[in-house]
Amino acid sequence: MNTEGWIVTYSVSEIDEEDAVRFDHGDRTFAIYRTSRSEFFVTDGYCTHEKFHLAGGLVSGDIIECPKHNGQLNFKTGEPKRAPICKKINTYPVKVEGGKVFIKID
């Protein structure tokens, strides 16, 4: 972590386009998404419907589909897009510097 509260996660090359990876920090879990245009986004790691990790889900455009019940969330805004997910998920700032992906969770 640097002095501004940013936490280094992965190298850009470690996250495929249209994919999501799990990132654990302390006792918290996050999902980091990379779009087909190489944009990065971060949400809490667990689906708001049932506590199942989103990183195993299908990424398409700006949507993550939960691998358990196929509910969908917009990972850019946190808004639910398909049942059974009906509760918004937390999103967090992300930046890329020096080929590394950083998140700010506080």
N, C-alpha and C positions, 0 to 999 in steps of 0.2 A: 504494500500500500504506500502511496506517496503522501506528501504533506497536505494535499488538497482532498484527501479522502477517497481517491480513485483506487480501485483494486485491479491488479493485472490478472487476467484469466487465462486466455489461450493466445497462441499465435494465430493470425488471420488464416494461415495455411492449414491449421488444424480443424477448421470448421468448413465443411463443404457448403456450396451454394444450395439453397432450399433445404436446409437441415437445421436441426436443433440439437444442442449438446447440454449435458448436465454440468452444473458448476456448484460445488459445495463450498461454503465459507462459514466457519464456525459451526453453529447449529442450524444454519439456514441453507436452503437449496434453491437454486435458480435454474432457469432455462435461457440459454443464449441462442438466438436465431440469426441465421444469415439468409438474406433474400437472394433471388437470382441476379439482382443488381449489386450484390455485395454490400448491402446495407445491413447493419447489425442492430438487434433489439434485445431487450432483457425483460423477463417477467419472473414472478415467483415460479418455482419449479413444479409445484403440484397443481393439478386441476382443481378448480373450486367446487366441482360436483362431488367427486370422491377423491381422496388423497392418493392420486396415481400420477407418476412422473410424466410430464409432458414431453421430455426429450426423446421419448420413444415414438412420438407421434409423427404424422405426415404433415409436412410444411408445403403449402401451396399459396403462392402470392403472399398475402399478409395474414394468412390463416394457419393456425395449428389445430390439428384434429387429435383429440385425446385418444390414445391407443386402447383405452379400456371400453368406453361406451360410445365412441365416435362423435361426441359433442365437439363443437368448434368455438374457438376464441380468436379474436383479432389481436395478435401479439403486439401490434403497434399502439393500439388504444386500450387494450385490456377488456374490451367489450365482448360479451358472449354473443355468438352468432348462430348456434344451433343447439337445441336441447339434446341431452338433459342439462347442459350447462346453462345456468341462469344468473350467476353471480359474476361480477367483474373481477378480473385478476389485477394485481398490482404490477405496474411497469416501472422501470428504472432507467436513469440516464446511462448512455453507453457512448464511448468514443474509441477511435482507433488512432494510435500513435506508434510510430516506429515498428509497424508490422504486428503490434500487439493489440488485443481487445481489452479495454478497461471498462469496469462498471462502477457506479456510485450507488450504494445501497442505503446510506444513512441520510 
